[in-house]
Amino acid sequence: MVLNLTRSERQGAMIVAVLLSLVGLVMTLFGADGYFSTHGFIIMLAGMGTVFLVGRGYDAPEPSDERLAHYYDDPVKAGVILAMFWAVFAMFVGDWVAWLLAYPDMTFDAAWASFGRLRPVHTTGVIFGFGGNALIATSFYVMQRTCRARLPDQLSPWFVILGYNLFCILSVSGYFMGITQSKEYAEAEWYADIWLVVVWVVYFLLYLRTLQRRNEPHIYVANWYYLAFIVVVAMLHIVNNLALPVSWFGAKSYTIYSGVQDAMIQWWYGHNAVAFFLTSGFLGMMYYFLPKRANRPIFSYRLSIISFWGITFSYIWVGSHHLHYTALPHWVQTLGVTFSIILLVPSWASAGNALLTLNGAWDKVRDDATLRFMMVAAVFYGLTTFEGSFMAIRPVNSLSHYTDWTVAHVHAGTLGWVSMISYGAFYAMVPWIWKQKKMFSPRLVEVHFWLSVAGTFIYVFAMWNSGIIQGLMWRTYNDVGTLSYSFIDSMVAMHPYYIARAFGGFLFLLGACVGLYNIWKTMKVRTPAMVSDPSRPLPVAGVAAGSVEAGE
Amino acid sequence: MFGFHYKLERKAIGFVIAIIIAASIGGIVEIAPLFTIEGTVEDVPDMRVYTPLELAGRNIYVREGCYACHSQMIRSLSDEVERYGPYSLAVESKYDHPMLWGSKRTGPDLARLGDKYSDEWHVRHLNNPRDVVPESVMPRYGWLLRTPLKVEDMSGHLAVLAKLGVPYSQEMIDNAPSDAIGQAQPDRDEAGGVAERYGDATNIRVFDGNPSRVTEMDAVVAYLQILGKLTDAAHRQQDAEIPGDAS
């Protein structure tokens, strides 16, 4: 990794690493509380580890210019492996907390191991650890191919991927210790948030710089989605996380918003984290890998324009549907429903565009588990967006909100759509970047596929049932006109579903383990390198780009 | 339209600007007016602030992730009002940085939990929920009883909240650590200032059953006992809406 960096890039890496170590050292020494110091120590370790790594290869000869004739995929490889480790870790925690809801004493008598602290470990681990690494890794891969341009330098992609993982580690280790702002999906405290902004700005600039170097006149649709993901997530992250720390050397901060405004901003963030992190970014992934794997052009270019701008414009409005019948003013709730329903149009346009792209390639869907992952992902995307619009309708929401139905909905999206499209993309990309003909074991890809499908179905059906039962029990009146069930009655009724859900989650986790093993073995295969990457090569200077086709 | 897009998608910067515009409109329209429209938050003169002890308890509630399973937002639906009490008003979380409305009820709503159960019940329940509710799936929080409450930095907490608009006076900020201790130890001298600064209705008592020291349990129970009690506005509103059903 260091050997491929040029001299000046090694110097840059050294400077960044030393600065990071110093920041960590200051945080450790002057921390107002043990938590802040612990995080300082982690930052210092990260910096010093990098100093050591770079230092070891510092004096090695510089790489030859021959490298510039190839795409730069080393950070992509790192991102894939990190994503799969996060997947296994965070899904394990997720399954653990799922069992805790059925058997609450299946834990240690320690603060770090209680449900409330483990839950954000799970959500952050899967969304940011697994999802984020998958997005960054595939975006590096896709932007180079679709621009037919190499990454502009070799240092900033490493800064992005490693810096991003430092953010994930700070967040997750913080939750174990009880450092949290309690904003759902934005629990990380102020200093980790600031660090993420730094990383994100570099990521954004890297993307723009690559686009500016492109040898294709048009920016391919996958890049639109990745760009929207990067730009809007930055907006959401900064606005929602504005906070005032109690001490500049302490972990605790207070968000600048309160009450109803805080609620609206939180769910504006929360729902658009779903929109621009878990939808837009992964649609970018889909628009590249699905047509590439199916070897078919995207069904409709115009449909992709309509759905892209439809999603980018409409999603931002819908956060208020998380706050129906609350103290949020009625007019905001109404806007939220309206746009939630409108949103179905661009969402289904995307799902339809993906599925229609498969016309003429359905035999491949039957035979190829990798493509089947992506097909099922598109189906789940369609299902989940329909369900989301449906649940945003006020009377439906009055039943579904606060219940496990929401959990079912989220997991139909994250297991069925986000995870499956990532697995599909990984199984397509891994042999390409490690220069193999195919995955180590196509059979294990098949096994992973069926474990994922079975796990998702069991999970989602269990939670649909429990959610609707909960919602109905809470509002059932008896003949006398009083409520029929106590709250605890509804909890007792959930028990079998919680067991089923935990079992479904276990199958899904097992699938992730199989995937990690398979990817690990593929990268370790030592057969003579063969060029299997189907992307078009980097252009020789002066050769103009061709027509718009899938995968460009 | 497609012709225009055909040109737009050749310009990276132009494309980014278009994304920023498209993705900003909704947020601006929905969020900005919440800060300006009068009546978004009801004007209630009797709304009081959290005492330092209650605030410390709230921070522990945040730290332990209680909001992941308990909402603090009663919706304006008849079954919720019947089960939990008058529906929540915006003013009730006016001083909440951050709000803890929650999104999931694995356990029941807590918006009107205050005074529903005794302190002793709360302590036993937090120590092991299944001692008092055999079917409960809530985690045990036994360590709250064993952990002394950290109060030294409470002034800093109040000062930051004051900067953000919570009406803490300088006197409240200066006395925050001793007020936190005093509220949970009525026999000590520090207790006197609490009622003086935060009102006679403030709960000043031993919350965790152990008068010899102030633990995190004291703080959490003090916080739970004040939920829904910062103002009577919601009850007044209910009484006004349903005349003759005043309770």
Interface residues (C-beta under 8 A of the other chain):
Chain A: A32 L100 L101 A102 P104 D105 T107 D109 A110 A111 S114 F115 G116 R117 R119 P120 Y175 G178 I179 T180 Q181 S182 K183 E184 L208 L211 Q212 P217 H218 I219 W224 L227 A228 V231 V232 M235 V239 L244 P245 V246 S247 G250 K252 S253 Y254 T255 I256 Y257 S258 G259 V260 Q261 D262 A263 M264 I265 Q266 W268 F276 R302 I305 W309 T312 F313 S314 Y315 I316 W317 V318 G319 S320 H322 L323 H324 Y325 T326 A327 L328 P329 V332 L335 G336 F339 S398 H401 Y402 T403 T406 V407 Q470 W474 R475 Y477 T482 L483 F487 I488 M491 V492 Y498
Chain B: F2 H5 Y6 E9 R10 A12 I13 F15 V16 I19 I20 A22 A23 S24 I25 G26 G27 V29 E30 I31 L34 F35 I37 T40 V41 N59 V62 R63 E64 G65 C66 Y67 A68 C69 S71 M73 R75 S76 L77 D79 E80 E82 R83 Y87 S88 L89 A90 V91 E92 S93 K94 Y95 D96 H97 P98 M99 L100 W101 G102 S103 K104 R105 T106 G107 P108 D109 P129 R130 V133 E135 S136 V137 M138 P139 R140 Y141 G142 W143 D153 G156 H157 V160 L161 K163 L164 G165 V166
